[in-house]
C-alpha cells in the first residue's frame, strides 16, 4: 500500500559502501545504488534528510561483535577502502552514521539525529535486506518510527533471506513500496 505523504520522513540508506557493494547479491548492486541515488535526490529536493549508514570497526578490531556463534562475522576489521561511500551518495547525505553491529540504532546517535529533525517516518533501503536493513527496521519499529521499505533499492546476498524479509517481516513492520511509488508520493 503506497504512502500518501512523506512529511517528517528521512531516507536511511544501509551499508551502501565499497566493501559490501562488491559482494554478489540477489538484485544487482548497480540497480540498488541507482534507485538509492534517485531516492536521495528526491528527498533532498523535498528538503527531507538523507542518512547514510556504514559499518566499520576500529583498526584494533576491539569493537567487533562477539564471535561466539556458528557463523561469525569477520575475525578482524576490514581495512580501507571497505567503508568507502560511493561518490554519488556522499554529496547527497545530510547525516553519516557509523555502526558496529547489524542495526543502525545500536550504539549510534541515529535516533538522536532523527528526533532532532522531528522525523517520525523512515524510508529504508540498502544491503543486506535480512541483516542491516531488517535489524535497523526492527529497532526503528521499537522506537515507534513508521516504516516504508523501498523494495527495489534493497538487496541481500541470499535470495531466501531477502524474500523472507519482504514477505514475512517487513509487511508487519511497515509498508513495502517501489522507488516509483515513493517518488510519486514525493512529487518527484
HELIX and SHEET records of a PDB file:
HELIX    1   1 UNK A   18  UNK A   21  1                                   4    
HELIX    2   2 UNK A   29  UNK A   45  1                                  17    
HELIX    3   3 UNK A   87  UNK A   90  1                                   4    
HELIX    4   4 UNK A  110  UNK A  116  1                                   7    
HELIX    5   5 UNK A  129  UNK A  133  3                                   5    
HELIX    6   6 UNK A  134  UNK A  142  1                                   9    
HELIX    7   7 UNK A  159  UNK A  164  1                                   6    
HELIX    8   8 UNK A  165  UNK A  169  3                                   5    
HELIX    9   9 UNK A  170  UNK A  173  1                                   4    
HELIX   10  10 UNK A  179  UNK A  186  1                                   8    
SHEET    1   A 6 UNK A  95  UNK A  99  0                                        
SHEET    2   A 6 UNK A  50  UNK A  55  1                                        
SHEET    3   A 6 UNK A   9  UNK A  14  1                                        
SHEET    4   A 6 UNK A 121  UNK A 127  1                                        
SHEET    5   A 6 UNK A 146  UNK A 155  1                                        
SHEET    6   A 6 UNK A 175  UNK A 177  1                                        
END                                                                             
